[in-house]
Amino acid sequence: MPTFVYMTRCNGCGNCVDICPSDIMHIDKTYRRAYNIEPSMCWECCACVKACPKNAIDVRGYADFAPLGHSVRVDRDEEKGVIAWRVKFRNGKKDVSLMAPITTVPWGSGQPELRDVPAPTQDQRDSQHLWSEPEMIRMDDGDVHTLKSNGLKMKLGVSY
C-alpha cells in the first residue's frame, strides 16, 4: 500500500524523511510539506505513517486488500500506543479495523549495545534460527503467546 501525504495536515517536520528506508519521502522546497516522490518504489513498511505526528500520511489500499471504491484511514493513538487501519468498503456498510502496537522507538533507544550482549553459544550458532530470533518474536520460553497470555481482550470489529 503506497503512501501519500495530505498536504493540509503536514507541518513539514521531516520525521517521514528521516525514517523512510527507500528514501522516497522528501520535503517540497516551495511549500515545506512532505511528499512521496515515487509511490511505485514504496517498500510499504508504513514507517512514515507510524512516525507522522500529524496523521498526515495515509496509504492506498490494493484491490486484494480492499476492493475498488474503498478508503483506508490510518489512526495513530500515542496514548494507547497503537496504530489502526480502518478500511471502509464502497457500499458503506462494512468497516474493518486492524490494530497493531506502535513499535517505533526514538533513534538509538530500545536496542541493546552489542558489546553488552553475550556472544551466541555453539548451540545457537548451529541452530537454524537467527541468533536473537526466538527472543525477538517472544518464543524464548518455548510457548506461543496469545491475546490472553499478553493480557489483551478481543474487541468486536477489530482484527488482530
C-alpha positions in Angstrom: 0.0 0.0 0.0 2.0 3.0 -1.2 1.8 6.1 0.9 0.6 9.6 0.1 0.6 12.9 2.1 -2.3 15.1 2.9 -0.6 18.5 2.4 -3.1 20.4 4.6 -2.2 18.3 7.6 1.6 18.1 7.1 3.7 20.5 9.1 7.0 19.7 7.3 8.6 18.2 10.4 10.6 15.7 8.3 10.1 12.6 10.5 8.9 10.7 7.5 12.0 11.7 5.5 14.3 10.6 8.3 12.7 7.2 8.8 12.0 6.2 5.1 14.2 3.2 4.2 13.8 3.7 0.5 14.5 7.4 0.6 11.4 8.4 -1.4 9.8 10.8 1.2 11.0 14.4 0.5 10.2 17.9 1.7 8.9 20.2 -1.0 11.2 23.3 -1.0 8.4 25.7 -2.0 5.6 24.5 0.3 7.6 23.0 3.1 5.4 19.9 3.1 6.4 16.2 2.7 5.5 14.2 -0.4 6.3 10.7 -1.8 8.4 11.2 -4.9 7.9 7.7 -6.3 5.0 5.7 -4.9 5.8 2.7 -7.1 9.1 2.4 -5.2 7.5 2.4 -1.8 8.6 -0.6 0.4 5.2 -0.4 2.1 6.8 -0.6 5.5 4.5 2.2 6.8 7.3 3.6 8.9 6.5 7.1 7.7 2.8 6.5 8.6 3.8 5.5 12.1 6.3 8.3 12.5 4.0 11.1 11.4 2.8 13.1 14.5 0.0 14.8 12.5 -1.6 11.7 10.8 -0.8 13.4 7.5 0.4 10.3 5.7 -2.1 7.7 4.5 -2.0 4.6 2.4 -3.6 3.5 -0.8 -5.1 0.0 -0.5 -4.8 -2.6 -3.1 -7.8 -4.4 -4.6 -6.8 -7.7 -2.9 -6.7 -5.8 0.5 -9.9 -3.8 0.0 -12.0 -3.7 -3.2 -12.2 -0.7 -5.5 -14.0 2.3 -4.2 -12.8 1.8 -0.6 -11.0 4.0 1.7 -8.1 3.2 4.1 -7.6 5.5 7.0 -4.7 5.3 9.4 -5.2 6.4 13.0 -2.2 6.7 15.3 -3.0 6.8 19.0 0.1 7.8 21.1 -1.6 7.5 24.4 -2.8 3.9 23.8 0.4 3.0 21.9 -1.4 1.6 18.9 -1.8 2.3 15.2 -5.0 1.2 13.5 -6.0 0.9 9.9 -9.7 1.4 9.2 -11.0 0.1 5.9 -14.4 1.3 4.7 -15.8 -0.5 1.8 -17.6 1.2 -1.1 -21.0 0.1 -0.1 -20.5 1.9 3.2 -21.9 -0.9 5.2 -18.8 -2.7 6.2 -16.0 -1.4 8.2 -12.9 -3.4 9.2 -10.4 -2.2 11.7 -6.9 -3.6 12.0 -4.9 -2.7 15.1 -1.2 -3.1 15.9 1.1 -1.7 18.6 3.3 1.2 17.6 6.8 -0.4 17.5 8.8 2.7 16.5 11.1 4.0 19.2 13.3 7.1 19.4 16.5 6.7 17.4 19.2 4.9 19.4 16.9 3.6 22.1 15.4 0.2 22.6 18.2 -1.8 21.2 21.0 -3.2 23.4 24.6 -2.4 22.7 26.2 -5.4 21.1 29.2 -5.1 23.4 26.8 -5.7 26.4 25.1 -8.8 24.9 26.7 -12.1 25.5 28.0 -13.9 22.4 25.9 -16.8 21.0 26.7 -20.3 22.3 27.8 -23.0 20.0 24.2 -24.5 20.1 22.8 -21.1 19.0 25.4 -21.0 16.1 24.4 -24.5 15.0 20.7 -23.8 15.1 18.6 -22.9 12.1 17.2 -19.9 13.9 18.8 -16.5 13.8 20.8 -15.7 17.0 18.2 -13.4 18.6 15.2 -14.6 16.7 13.3 -16.6 19.5 13.7 -13.7 21.9 12.6 -11.0 19.4 9.4 -12.9 18.4 8.8 -13.8 22.1 9.2 -17.5 21.8 12.3 -17.8 24.0 10.2 -19.6 26.7 9.1 -22.2 24.2 5.4 -21.1 24.3 3.4 -19.4 21.6 1.9 -16.2 23.0 -1.8 -15.4 22.6 -4.0 -12.4 23.3 -4.9 -13.8 26.7 -1.3 -14.5 27.7 -0.4 -10.9 26.8 -3.3 -9.5 28.9 -5.3 -8.3 25.8 -9.0 -8.8 25.2 -10.7 -9.3 21.8 -12.8 -6.4 20.7 -15.8 -6.6 18.3 -14.8 -5.2 14.9 -11.1 -5.3 15.5 -8.9 -7.9 13.7 -5.7 -8.9 15.5 
